[in-house]
Amino acid sequence: AVISSGGWGDGETKFRKQHASPEAWKKFTDMMARGKEHRARTGQSIMVPRYDIVPIPEHLRTHLAKNSIMEFTFETVESMYEFRANEVVGKIAPRRLLLLHSSNDSVTPTEQSVGLFQHAGKATTELHLLNDVDHFMFSQENTRVIRLIRDWLDKYLPVQPR
């Protein structure tokens, strides 16, 4: 079984939405070109600030753990860009897939989980778009999400006492 929260099915499409303005897209693609050129020239990776990779609105940044990594290797960015889960998600079936996404996600476009659902085996996939949470949905206070996951796990992966 797989549970995805705020996932994406196509890295390039996701990044184009996250860096939507022409200026933001140019900054992102310039960083990609710089990373490739630096690696080709030196054999080394550049480090990329977290918010240059995935812009997170100021009001949501407090949801990151205090010890969160704030810089990533260029290869991390490159692998996210090249990630194409839409091409393989249909091969998960008959395994169960639970897709959770904010219906108005200000970090990862909601359409990315919708696309995963469209490419998955719909008989074994559930998509839940949640209107009362933005991107960071796993908190102790969010009993709705906790209950949804618990019920899904109980249904498809029940624990049998010995």
JOJO-V632392 format. One line per field, one symbol per residue. ss: DSSP state (2 for helix, 1 for strand, 0 for the rest). phi: phi as a letter, one per 40 degrees, with the letter a starting at -180 (. if undefined). psi: psi as a letter, one per 40 degrees, with the letter a starting at -180 (. if undefined). A space follows every 10 residues. Layout:
ss->???
phi->???
psi->???
This chain:
ss->0111100000 2222222200 0222222222 2222222222 2200001112 2220000222 2220000000 1112222222 2200222022 2000001111 1100000000 2222222220 0222111111 0000000000 0022222222 2222220000 00
phi->.bbbbgcbba cccdccccbc cdccccdccc cccccccccc cbgbccbbcd cccbcbddcb cccccdbccb bbcdcccccc cccbcdcbcc ccdcccbbbb accbccbbdd dccccdcccc cccbbbbbbb cbabfcccbd cccccccdcd cccccbbccb cc
psi->ihhhhfiieh ddddddddgd iddddddddd dddddddddd deeiiiihid edchhhidee deeiidfihe iiiddddddd dehgddeede edheiihhhh iheghechhd ddddddddei hddehhhhhh eeihcgegid egdddddddd ddddddgihh i.
